[in-house]
C-alpha cells in the first residue's frame, strides 16, 4: 500500500483505469455484503473487496497453491506465489483485505489520527503559549474521512487487482476442504499441490451474564459508528481497548474503561503502561481497574455494567458498549477434518516449526495459527509459507517460522513499542540482564516537543554487548523501535548504534544516548588507569 492515495470513484473512473473495474461493481443498490453505513465510501469499498454480481472462474486444473482467506497472510501468500510464476487460486468468503483493511489496522489508525490532531489543537495551544482552543471535534466528519481513505486503500486488496493484474483465480464464497488435496467453493472443486489456510480470527466475547442480551460493539462493528456516544463503556484495557478509549475520550465521549488487572496494557512493563495510563486519565478516560464484571443489563436504552470493586457492587451506564477482549480462530466450516488438519477451536490450526499442518500439503499462516496476532507477523509468516510450500524439497530449502523476531506497537498517545525479550523473559531463561533506560526528558527534541514523558529501554545480556530486547514509550515509538529490531536481527551490539550518526534533534536520539551510556559502562577503573598511563606517556 505504498502507492500514492488518490480519489477513485467507480462512477467516474478515468479511462486509464482497467475496464474490468466496471465488472467488479455491485449490480444492484444492495451491497454484496452488509457493511454499514451504506454510504458511497463503503459501497466503493465493497465494489473492490466483495463485488456484487461477481462470477467465480472455472478452476484452472491443478493449482500450485490454493489460499483460503484473503486477509494479510492470504494476500501476501497469493501475490508472492503468483509473482514467482505459480498458478494460484484465492478463496474468500467475506471481504478481501481481512481484518486489517476493513475492521482493524486501517480504520483504527484512521480514527486515532484525527483524535490526536484535535487533542494537539486543544492542549497544544496552551502548552505552546497560544490562545486556548474551545469546542469539540467533528466525530462524524472524522469517521467519514476514515471510510473514504479506507475505500481508496482497498484498491490494493481488490478482486480486480488480484484477478486482472496478478493473474490469480479469485473465488468468492465459503471454501471447504473435501480431501487431502481438494477444496470446494461455490460448487467448484479446486485441486492443489499445496494449500495455505489463512482464515484469521474474529472477535469473541467473554462469558459475561447478560452480554448476549444487549447490543454491543466489537472491533468488527465499532467503525460503523456515525455518532459519538455521550457515555461509552469499554471492557478490556488491552491495545484495542486503550486505543479506542483514549481516542473517543479525546473526541468528547465520557469513557469508562474496565479491566480485572491493576493497570492497562498488562503485557508491557508496568512503568511503561503507567505512562500511557496517566495520559489517558488526563484525557478524561475513567479507569475502572481491579474490576470484576458481574453482569450486563439494558435499562432505558443504556448498557449498564454491573461490577464489583473493593468488595462493593457498583454500576456504570453507557450509551454504547465495546467489548475488546477475546479472539476466536476461524476454523468452522473449513472441512479441516476431511483434510486431515489438526486444530483446536480455541487455539486454531496446529503447525510445526515450518508452519506446516498435520497434512504435509497444507500450511497455515496469520491469526489462524500464530500466537502473535499482528498484521506484520501474518505478512512475515506468509513469506515463510511461500518458500516452504513451493520451493523446498523435504528439509532442503525450508525456512523456520518459529523464530521470527516480533516487534509490536500499541498506538496510544504516547505509543508503546517492544521487540525481543522483556527482562523477566530473560531471567526465566537463566540469563542475567543489564538494562539501560534513557528517559525522554534527557532528549532535547522530546523536551522541545513537549513529549518528554516516556523512555527508551534496552536489555543486554550481562557482560556482553548483545541486545536481548527493548521497550520504547514515545509519541512515535512504533517508528523508533525498528532501529533496535534491525540491530537484534543482524546480531549488532548496542555499542554499534553509538557509532551511527543520528540527525539532531530527533527523539530517536534516545537510542543513541542509551548506546553511549552503555559504552560508558566499559570505562572501568582498570581501563581509566590504563588511559592515565597512556596520557602520561604521550603528555
QUIRA-V442893 format. One record per pair of residues at least 24 apart in sequence whose ideal C-beta (glycine too) atoms are under 8 Angstrom apart, sorted by the first residue. I is the first residue (numbers start at 0). J is the second residue. If there is no record, write none. Layout:
i:I j:J
i:I j:J
//
This chain:
i:0 j:152
i:0 j:155
i:2 j:155
i:4 j:148
i:4 j:151
i:4 j:152
i:5 j:151
i:6 j:151
i:7 j:43
i:7 j:151
i:7 j:154
i:8 j:39
i:8 j:43
i:9 j:43
i:9 j:46
i:17 j:159
i:17 j:163
i:17 j:164
i:19 j:159
i:19 j:162
i:19 j:163
i:20 j:159
i:22 j:50
i:22 j:53
i:22 j:159
i:23 j:47
i:23 j:50
i:23 j:53
i:23 j:157
i:23 j:158
i:23 j:159
i:24 j:50
i:24 j:51
i:24 j:52
i:25 j:50
i:25 j:51
i:25 j:52
i:26 j:51
i:26 j:52
i:27 j:51
i:27 j:52
i:31 j:171
i:32 j:93
i:32 j:94
i:34 j:94
i:34 j:101
i:34 j:223
i:35 j:223
i:36 j:146
i:36 j:223
i:36 j:225
i:38 j:143
i:38 j:146
i:40 j:143
i:40 j:146
i:40 j:147
i:40 j:149
i:40 j:150
i:41 j:146
i:41 j:150
i:43 j:150
i:43 j:153
i:44 j:101
i:44 j:146
i:44 j:149
i:44 j:150
i:44 j:153
i:45 j:94
i:47 j:95
i:47 j:150
i:47 j:153
i:47 j:154
i:47 j:156
i:47 j:157
i:47 j:158
i:47 j:159
i:48 j:94
i:48 j:95
i:48 j:96
i:48 j:100
i:48 j:101
i:48 j:153
i:48 j:156
i:48 j:157
i:48 j:158
i:49 j:91
i:49 j:93
i:49 j:94
i:49 j:95
i:49 j:158
i:49 j:171
i:50 j:158
i:50 j:159
i:53 j:158
i:53 j:171
i:55 j:169
i:55 j:170
i:55 j:171
i:55 j:172
i:55 j:184
i:55 j:185
i:55 j:187
i:56 j:168
i:56 j:169
i:56 j:170
i:57 j:187
i:58 j:88
i:58 j:168
i:58 j:187
i:58 j:188
i:58 j:189
i:58 j:190
i:59 j:86
i:59 j:88
i:59 j:168
i:60 j:86
i:60 j:190
i:61 j:86
i:61 j:190
i:61 j:191
i:61 j:192
i:62 j:86
i:62 j:87
i:62 j:88
i:62 j:168
i:62 j:189
i:62 j:190
i:62 j:191
i:62 j:192
i:63 j:87
i:63 j:191
i:63 j:192
i:63 j:193
i:63 j:389
i:64 j:88
i:64 j:191
i:64 j:192
i:64 j:193
i:64 j:194
i:64 j:195
i:64 j:388
i:64 j:389
i:65 j:90
i:65 j:182
i:65 j:189
i:65 j:191
i:65 j:193
i:65 j:194
i:65 j:195
i:66 j:90
i:66 j:194
i:66 j:195
i:66 j:197
i:67 j:174
i:67 j:182
i:67 j:194
i:67 j:195
i:67 j:196
i:67 j:197
i:67 j:198
i:67 j:333
i:68 j:97
i:68 j:195
i:68 j:196
i:68 j:197
i:68 j:198
i:68 j:199
i:68 j:329
i:68 j:365
i:68 j:367
i:69 j:94
i:69 j:95
i:69 j:96
i:69 j:97
i:69 j:156
i:69 j:161
i:69 j:169
i:69 j:197
i:70 j:96
i:70 j:97
i:70 j:98
i:70 j:99
i:70 j:197
i:70 j:198
i:70 j:199
i:70 j:365
i:70 j:366
i:70 j:377
i:71 j:97
i:71 j:99
i:71 j:365
i:71 j:374
i:71 j:377
i:71 j:378
i:71 j:381
i:72 j:195
i:72 j:197
i:72 j:199
i:72 j:364
i:72 j:365
i:72 j:366
i:72 j:367
i:72 j:377
i:72 j:378
i:72 j:380
i:72 j:381
i:72 j:384
i:73 j:97
i:73 j:195
i:73 j:197
i:73 j:198
i:73 j:364
i:73 j:365
i:73 j:381
i:74 j:156
i:74 j:161
i:74 j:381
i:75 j:377
i:75 j:378
i:75 j:381
i:75 j:382
i:76 j:195
i:76 j:197
i:76 j:364
i:76 j:381
i:76 j:384
i:76 j:385
i:77 j:161
i:77 j:165
i:77 j:167
i:78 j:161
i:78 j:165
i:78 j:167
i:79 j:381
i:79 j:382
i:79 j:385
i:80 j:385
i:80 j:388
i:80 j:389
i:81 j:165
i:81 j:166
i:81 j:167
i:82 j:165
i:83 j:385
i:83 j:389
i:85 j:389
i:87 j:166
i:87 j:167
i:87 j:168
i:88 j:167
i:88 j:168
i:88 j:169
i:88 j:170
i:88 j:189
i:88 j:191
i:89 j:161
i:89 j:167
i:89 j:168
i:89 j:169
i:89 j:170
i:90 j:170
i:90 j:171
i:90 j:172
i:90 j:174
i:90 j:182
i:90 j:184
i:90 j:189
i:91 j:169
i:91 j:170
i:91 j:171
i:92 j:171
i:92 j:172
i:92 j:173
i:92 j:174
i:95 j:153
i:95 j:156
i:95 j:157
i:95 j:158
i:95 j:161
i:95 j:169
i:96 j:153
i:96 j:156
i:97 j:199
i:98 j:199
i:98 j:200
i:98 j:218
i:98 j:219
i:98 j:366
i:99 j:374
i:99 j:377
i:100 j:149
i:100 j:152
i:100 j:153
i:100 j:156
i:101 j:149
i:102 j:218
i:102 j:219
i:102 j:220
i:102 j:222
i:103 j:218
i:103 j:374
i:104 j:374
i:105 j:148
i:105 j:149
i:105 j:152
i:106 j:145
i:106 j:146
i:106 j:149
i:106 j:222
i:107 j:218
i:107 j:222
i:107 j:239
i:107 j:242
i:107 j:243
i:107 j:410
i:108 j:410
i:109 j:144
i:109 j:145
i:109 j:148
i:109 j:149
i:110 j:141
i:110 j:142
i:110 j:145
i:110 j:222
i:110 j:243
i:110 j:246
i:111 j:242
i:111 j:246
i:111 j:410
i:113 j:141
i:113 j:144
i:113 j:145
i:114 j:141
i:114 j:245
i:114 j:246
i:114 j:247
i:114 j:249
i:114 j:250
i:115 j:246
i:115 j:249
i:115 j:412
i:117 j:249
i:117 j:250
i:118 j:249
i:118 j:282
i:118 j:412
i:123 j:449
i:126 j:449
i:127 j:449
i:135 j:250
i:135 j:251
i:136 j:249
i:136 j:250
i:136 j:251
i:138 j:226
i:138 j:227
i:138 j:250
i:138 j:251
i:139 j:225
i:139 j:226
i:139 j:227
i:141 j:250
i:142 j:222
i:142 j:224
i:142 j:225
i:145 j:222
i:146 j:222
i:173 j:332
i:174 j:333
i:175 j:332
i:175 j:333
i:175 j:334
i:175 j:337
i:176 j:333
i:176 j:334
i:176 j:335
i:176 j:337
i:176 j:338
i:176 j:340
i:176 j:361
i:177 j:334
i:177 j:337
i:178 j:337
i:178 j:338
i:179 j:338
i:179 j:339
i:179 j:358
i:179 j:360
i:180 j:360
i:182 j:334
i:191 j:360
i:192 j:360
i:193 j:360
i:193 j:361
i:193 j:362
i:193 j:388
i:193 j:389
i:194 j:360
i:194 j:361
i:194 j:362
i:195 j:361
i:195 j:362
i:195 j:363
i:195 j:364
i:195 j:381
i:195 j:384
i:195 j:388
i:196 j:333
i:196 j:335
i:196 j:340
i:196 j:348
i:196 j:356
i:196 j:361
i:196 j:362
i:196 j:363
i:196 j:364
i:196 j:367
i:196 j:368
i:197 j:363
i:197 j:364
i:197 j:365
i:197 j:367
i:197 j:377
i:197 j:381
i:198 j:328
i:198 j:329
i:198 j:330
i:198 j:333
i:198 j:367
i:199 j:328
i:199 j:329
i:199 j:365
i:199 j:366
i:199 j:367
i:199 j:377
i:200 j:326
i:200 j:327
i:200 j:328
i:200 j:329
i:200 j:347
i:200 j:366
i:200 j:367
i:200 j:372
i:201 j:326
i:201 j:327
i:201 j:329
i:202 j:322
i:202 j:325
i:202 j:326
i:202 j:327
i:203 j:325
i:203 j:326
i:203 j:327
i:204 j:322
i:204 j:324
i:204 j:325
i:205 j:234
i:205 j:322
i:205 j:324
i:205 j:325
i:207 j:234
i:207 j:292
i:207 j:294
i:207 j:295
i:208 j:293
i:208 j:294
i:208 j:295
i:209 j:294
i:209 j:295
i:209 j:296
i:209 j:297
i:210 j:295
i:210 j:322
i:212 j:295
i:212 j:297
i:213 j:295
i:213 j:296
i:213 j:297
i:213 j:302
i:213 j:320
i:214 j:302
i:214 j:320
i:215 j:295
i:215 j:302
i:215 j:320
i:215 j:321
i:215 j:322
i:216 j:319
i:216 j:320
i:216 j:321
i:216 j:322
i:217 j:321
i:217 j:322
i:217 j:323
i:218 j:323
i:221 j:321
i:224 j:319
i:227 j:251
i:227 j:252
i:228 j:252
i:228 j:317
i:228 j:318
i:228 j:319
i:229 j:253
i:229 j:318
i:230 j:254
i:230 j:255
i:230 j:301
i:230 j:316
i:230 j:317
i:230 j:318
i:230 j:319
i:231 j:255
i:231 j:317
i:231 j:318
i:231 j:319
i:231 j:320
i:231 j:321
i:232 j:257
i:232 j:302
i:232 j:304
i:232 j:315
i:232 j:316
i:232 j:317
i:232 j:319
i:232 j:320
i:232 j:321
i:233 j:257
i:233 j:320
i:233 j:321
i:233 j:323
i:234 j:258
i:234 j:292
i:234 j:304
i:234 j:320
i:234 j:321
i:234 j:322
i:234 j:323
i:234 j:324
i:235 j:322
i:235 j:323
i:235 j:324
i:236 j:260
i:236 j:262
i:236 j:263
i:236 j:264
i:236 j:265
i:236 j:286
i:236 j:288
i:237 j:264
i:237 j:265
i:237 j:266
i:237 j:323
i:237 j:324
i:238 j:264
i:238 j:409
i:238 j:410
i:238 j:411
i:239 j:323
i:240 j:321
i:240 j:323
i:240 j:324
i:241 j:275
i:241 j:279
i:241 j:409
i:241 j:411
i:242 j:409
i:242 j:410
i:242 j:411
i:243 j:321
i:243 j:323
i:244 j:279
i:244 j:284
i:245 j:278
i:245 j:279
i:245 j:282
i:245 j:284
i:245 j:411
i:245 j:412
i:248 j:279
i:248 j:282
i:248 j:283
i:248 j:284
i:249 j:282
i:249 j:283
i:253 j:283
i:253 j:285
i:254 j:283
i:254 j:284
i:254 j:285
i:255 j:285
i:255 j:287
i:255 j:304
i:255 j:315
i:255 j:317
i:256 j:284
i:256 j:285
i:256 j:286
i:256 j:287
i:257 j:287
i:257 j:290
i:257 j:292
i:257 j:304
i:257 j:306
i:257 j:315
i:258 j:287
i:258 j:288
i:258 j:290
i:259 j:289
i:259 j:290
i:259 j:291
i:260 j:288
i:260 j:289
i:261 j:288
i:261 j:289
i:262 j:288
i:263 j:288
i:264 j:409
i:264 j:415
i:267 j:409
i:267 j:415
i:267 j:417
i:267 j:470
i:268 j:421
i:268 j:422
i:268 j:456
i:268 j:470
i:271 j:415
i:271 j:454
i:271 j:456
i:271 j:470
i:271 j:472
i:272 j:415
i:274 j:413
i:274 j:415
i:274 j:452
i:274 j:453
i:274 j:454
i:274 j:472
i:275 j:409
i:275 j:411
i:275 j:412
i:275 j:413
i:275 j:415
i:275 j:472
i:277 j:452
i:278 j:411
i:278 j:412
i:278 j:413
i:278 j:452
i:279 j:411
i:282 j:412
i:287 j:315
i:295 j:320
i:326 j:366
i:326 j:372
i:328 j:366
i:328 j:367
i:328 j:368
i:329 j:367
i:330 j:367
i:350 j:400
i:352 j:399
i:352 j:400
i:352 j:401
i:353 j:383
i:353 j:387
i:353 j:397
i:353 j:398
i:353 j:399
i:353 j:400
i:354 j:380
i:354 j:383
i:354 j:384
i:354 j:387
i:354 j:400
i:355 j:387
i:362 j:387
i:362 j:388
i:364 j:400
i:371 j:403
i:371 j:405
i:371 j:407
i:373 j:405
i:373 j:407
i:375 j:406
i:376 j:403
i:376 j:405
i:379 j:403
i:404 j:484
i:404 j:487
i:404 j:488
i:406 j:480
i:406 j:481
i:406 j:484
i:408 j:476
i:408 j:477
i:408 j:480
i:410 j:477
i:412 j:474
i:413 j:450
i:413 j:452
i:413 j:453
i:413 j:472
i:413 j:473
i:413 j:474
i:413 j:476
i:414 j:471
i:414 j:472
i:414 j:473
i:414 j:474
i:414 j:475
i:414 j:476
i:414 j:477
i:415 j:470
i:415 j:471
i:415 j:472
i:415 j:476
i:416 j:470
i:416 j:471
i:416 j:476
i:416 j:477
i:416 j:479
i:416 j:480
i:417 j:468
i:417 j:469
i:417 j:470
i:417 j:471
i:417 j:480
i:418 j:468
i:418 j:469
i:418 j:480
i:418 j:483
i:418 j:484
i:418 j:487
i:419 j:458
i:419 j:466
i:419 j:467
i:419 j:468
i:419 j:469
i:419 j:483
i:419 j:487
i:420 j:458
i:420 j:467
i:420 j:468
i:421 j:458
i:421 j:468
i:421 j:470
i:422 j:458
i:422 j:468
i:424 j:468
i:425 j:458
i:425 j:460
i:425 j:467
i:425 j:468
i:430 j:460
i:430 j:461
i:430 j:467
i:431 j:460
i:431 j:461
i:431 j:462
i:432 j:458
i:432 j:459
i:432 j:460
i:432 j:461
i:432 j:467
i:433 j:458
i:433 j:459
i:433 j:460
i:433 j:461
i:433 j:462
i:433 j:520
i:434 j:458
i:434 j:459
i:435 j:459
i:435 j:493
i:435 j:513
i:435 j:516
i:435 j:517
i:436 j:513
i:437 j:509
i:437 j:510
i:437 j:512
i:437 j:513
i:437 j:516
i:439 j:472
i:439 j:473
i:439 j:506
i:439 j:509
i:441 j:509
i:441 j:512
i:442 j:504
i:442 j:506
i:442 j:508
i:442 j:509
i:442 j:512
i:443 j:503
i:443 j:504
i:443 j:508
i:444 j:503
i:444 j:504
i:444 j:505
i:444 j:506
i:444 j:508
i:445 j:473
i:445 j:506
i:445 j:509
i:447 j:504
i:448 j:474
i:448 j:506
i:450 j:474
i:450 j:506
i:454 j:509
i:455 j:479
i:455 j:509
i:455 j:510
i:455 j:512
i:455 j:513
i:456 j:513
i:457 j:483
i:457 j:493
i:457 j:510
i:457 j:513
i:457 j:517
i:459 j:493
i:459 j:517
i:463 j:492
i:464 j:492
i:464 j:493
i:464 j:494
i:464 j:517
i:465 j:492
i:466 j:491
i:466 j:492
i:466 j:493
i:471 j:509
i:473 j:506
i:473 j:509
i:474 j:506
i:475 j:506
i:478 j:507
i:479 j:506
i:479 j:507
i:479 j:509
i:479 j:510
i:482 j:507
i:482 j:510
i:483 j:510
i:493 j:517
i:494 j:518
i:494 j:521
//
